[in-house]
Amino acid sequence: MKWRGQRESSNVEIGSSSGGRGGGLKMGLGGIVLVVILGLIMGKNPMEMLGLVAQMESSAPRAANTPADPNAPVTEEQQFSKVVLASTEDVWGRIFSASNQKYPPPTMVLFSGAVQSACGGATSAVGPFYCPGDQKVYLDTQFFDEMTAKLGGGGDFAQAYVIAHEVGHHIQTLTGVSEQVNKVRARGGTVEGDGGLLVRQELQADCYAGLWAHYAQQEKRWMEPGDLEEAINTAQAIGDDTLQRQSRGTVVPDSFSHGSAEQRMRWFRRGFDSGDLGQCDTFKAASL
């Protein structure tokens, strides 16, 4: 992926750990999946469940987020994340402008170990997430190493796909999609399961990531042979069925929250191949 020398976003906060790597959540990926599944079964927000576990396992109270040393050198992972975020700003800015709207970009928080957000406390074990409460994308760049080592996905374009997916959730916040899903959840409606609203929401974010990649490739020509395959392999690695099979040996579609490996690959590819925002309406799709 030819990303070096490209514009870097200024909407990035680089902070130090609020909990340190010695404290906080110590679950493996399997444990995280089980907590998420349990939260969905109980009708709870998985992020809140994971934040609760993090607080229970931490022996010391957490300090507020503190900025990183301004004299610390910028790592390659941080620079890469800034470039990808800038690209999403360019793409979505033009898409919104075509409808005579202004695109308010999210802020990305790059942290280490643990972080506090408007959605509660979280640790690096949670993985990248978007918080609609403060409209920020939270990312511990070391997650990319975890993704490669334990999930079977990886590569720079795969990392870009992960960031673009979280930005996709920001788009859903701006368009009111997230609010509608939350209203159904608040009324006690079922949102999880294969074909449920949560799965449709996540698959739409995958399609939005593919849409970003479509335009980024047209404008920057920074994709190299194998880049698309990296994103496809990562989408497959983080499918609900793949993660459930790894963690518990069986697949329970009724507890799906993000979609199967095949669904995630297909909707990312749909956005990438079409470059059409209308093709990403998973909520009207008869079949996912």
WOSULUR-V621192 format. One record per backbone hydrogen bond with DSSP energy under -0.5 kcal/mol. NH is the residue of the N-H (numbers start at 0). CO is the residue of the C=O. E is the energy in kcal/mol with one decimal. If there is no record, write none. Layout:
nh = [NH | NH]
co = [CO | CO]
e = [E | E]
This chain:
nh = [1 | 2 | 5 | 8 | 11 | 12 | 14 | 14 | 15 | 17 | 22 | 31 | 32 | 33 | 34 | 35 | 36 | 37 | 38 | 39 | 40 | 41 | 42 | 43 | 45 | 47 | 48 | 49 | 50 | 51 | 52 | 53 | 54 | 55 | 56 | 57 | 58 | 62 | 67 | 71 | 78 | 79 | 80 | 81 | 82 | 83 | 84 | 85 | 86 | 87 | 88 | 89 | 90 | 91 | 92 | 93 | 94 | 95 | 96 | 97 | 98 | 99 | 100 | 103 | 104 | 106 | 107 | 108 | 108 | 109 | 109 | 110 | 110 | 113 | 114 | 116 | 119 | 121 | 123 | 125 | 126 | 126 | 128 | 130 | 131 | 133 | 134 | 135 | 136 | 137 | 137 | 138 | 140 | 142 | 143 | 144 | 145 | 146 | 147 | 148 | 149 | 150 | 150 | 151 | 152 | 158 | 159 | 160 | 161 | 162 | 163 | 164 | 165 | 166 | 167 | 168 | 169 | 170 | 171 | 172 | 173 | 174 | 175 | 175 | 176 | 177 | 179 | 180 | 181 | 182 | 183 | 184 | 185 | 186 | 187 | 188 | 190 | 192 | 193 | 195 | 197 | 198 | 199 | 200 | 201 | 202 | 203 | 204 | 205 | 206 | 207 | 208 | 209 | 210 | 211 | 212 | 213 | 214 | 215 | 216 | 217 | 218 | 219 | 220 | 220 | 226 | 229 | 230 | 231 | 232 | 233 | 234 | 235 | 236 | 237 | 238 | 239 | 242 | 243 | 244 | 245 | 246 | 247 | 248 | 248 | 249 | 252 | 254 | 255 | 263 | 264 | 265 | 266 | 267 | 268 | 269 | 270 | 271 | 272 | 273 | 274 | 276 | 278 | 279 | 280 | 281 | 283 | 284]
co = [221 | 0 | 2 | 81 | 9 | 107 | 12 | 109 | 65 | 113 | 19 | 27 | 28 | 29 | 30 | 31 | 32 | 33 | 34 | 35 | 36 | 37 | 39 | 38 | 43 | 44 | 44 | 45 | 46 | 47 | 48 | 49 | 50 | 51 | 52 | 53 | 56 | 17 | 13 | 68 | 74 | 75 | 76 | 77 | 78 | 79 | 80 | 81 | 82 | 83 | 84 | 85 | 86 | 87 | 88 | 89 | 90 | 91 | 92 | 93 | 95 | 96 | 95 | 101 | 102 | 134 | 10 | 106 | 136 | 12 | 107 | 108 | 138 | 111 | 121 | 119 | 116 | 114 | 112 | 122 | 122 | 123 | 137 | 135 | 129 | 130 | 130 | 130 | 106 | 128 | 135 | 108 | 138 | 139 | 140 | 141 | 141 | 142 | 143 | 144 | 145 | 145 | 146 | 146 | 146 | 154 | 155 | 156 | 157 | 158 | 159 | 160 | 161 | 162 | 163 | 164 | 165 | 166 | 167 | 168 | 169 | 170 | 171 | 172 | 171 | 171 | 175 | 176 | 177 | 178 | 179 | 180 | 181 | 182 | 184 | 183 | 188 | 255 | 252 | 192 | 190 | 190 | 195 | 196 | 197 | 198 | 199 | 200 | 201 | 202 | 203 | 204 | 205 | 206 | 207 | 208 | 209 | 210 | 211 | 212 | 213 | 214 | 215 | 215 | 216 | 223 | 225 | 226 | 227 | 228 | 229 | 230 | 231 | 232 | 233 | 235 | 258 | 238 | 239 | 240 | 241 | 242 | 243 | 243 | 244 | 243 | 250 | 251 | 252 | 259 | 260 | 261 | 262 | 263 | 264 | 265 | 266 | 267 | 268 | 269 | 270 | 274 | 275 | 276 | 277 | 279 | 280 | 281]
e = [-3.1 | -1.6 | -1.6 | -1.7 | -1.2 | -3.2 | -0.6 | -2.4 | -2.5 | -1.8 | -1.1 | -1.9 | -2.3 | -2.1 | -2.2 | -2.4 | -2.7 | -2.7 | -2.5 | -2.2 | -2.4 | -2.1 | -0.8 | -3.4 | -0.5 | -0.5 | -2.1 | -2.5 | -2.2 | -2.2 | -2.2 | -2.3 | -1.9 | -2.2 | -2.2 | -1.0 | -0.6 | -1.3 | -2.0 | -2.0 | -2.3 | -2.7 | -2.2 | -2.1 | -2.0 | -2.4 | -2.4 | -2.2 | -1.9 | -2.1 | -2.0 | -2.1 | -2.5 | -2.6 | -1.9 | -1.8 | -2.0 | -2.6 | -2.0 | -1.7 | -1.3 | -2.1 | -2.3 | -0.7 | -0.9 | -1.4 | -2.7 | -0.5 | -3.5 | -3.1 | -0.6 | -0.7 | -1.7 | -1.6 | -3.0 | -1.7 | -1.8 | -2.5 | -2.3 | -1.6 | -0.5 | -0.9 | -1.9 | -2.5 | -0.6 | -0.7 | -1.3 | -1.4 | -2.7 | -3.4 | -0.5 | -2.7 | -0.7 | -2.9 | -1.4 | -0.6 | -1.6 | -2.9 | -1.8 | -2.7 | -2.9 | -0.9 | -0.7 | -0.6 | -1.6 | -2.0 | -1.9 | -2.1 | -1.7 | -1.9 | -2.7 | -2.2 | -1.8 | -2.1 | -1.6 | -1.1 | -1.0 | -1.9 | -1.8 | -1.6 | -2.3 | -2.1 | -0.6 | -0.6 | -1.2 | -1.3 | -1.8 | -2.1 | -2.4 | -2.0 | -1.7 | -2.1 | -2.6 | -1.6 | -1.6 | -2.5 | -0.5 | -2.6 | -1.2 | -2.8 | -2.8 | -0.6 | -2.3 | -2.5 | -2.4 | -2.7 | -1.8 | -1.6 | -1.8 | -2.3 | -2.7 | -1.8 | -2.1 | -2.4 | -2.5 | -2.2 | -2.2 | -1.9 | -2.9 | -2.2 | -1.6 | -2.5 | -2.8 | -0.7 | -1.2 | -2.4 | -1.6 | -1.7 | -2.4 | -2.9 | -2.0 | -2.5 | -2.0 | -2.1 | -1.7 | -1.2 | -3.1 | -2.5 | -2.7 | -2.2 | -1.8 | -2.2 | -3.0 | -0.9 | -0.7 | -0.6 | -0.5 | -2.1 | -1.9 | -2.6 | -2.3 | -2.3 | -2.5 | -1.9 | -2.4 | -2.0 | -1.9 | -2.2 | -3.1 | -1.9 | -2.1 | -0.6 | -1.5 | -1.7 | -1.0 | -1.9 | -1.0 | -0.5]
